[in-house]
Amino acid sequence: MVAIGRMLMSDPKILLLDEPSDALAPVMVETVVKALLELRRRGASLLLVEQRIDVAVRICDPLYIMTHGEIVEEMSPHTVEREGVGIINKYLG
């Protein structure tokens, strides 16, 4: 949370976030998600690396799946929600 606050002080045009939900309590994850959605609403661009698909689907459009450092799939949040566990099983086995 502090890192996100520091980042916002420079009024960036794009925010690069690596696992913003990592090690946070569920209540704090929701707070971070709401803040990031508000930033998007205000016109900020986000590049988010996130393993929690439920968080990524709420924040990002489009979504990219990477494996071994390469993008292997691009999809919309709707596609991810529709395919659900099948996507997780396909890439995370």
Secondary structure, 3 states (H helix, E strand, C coil): CHHHHHHHCCCCCEEEEECCCCCCCHHHHHHHHHHHHHHHHCCCEEEEECCCHHHHHHHCCCEEEEECCEEEEEECHHHHHHHCHHHHHHHHC
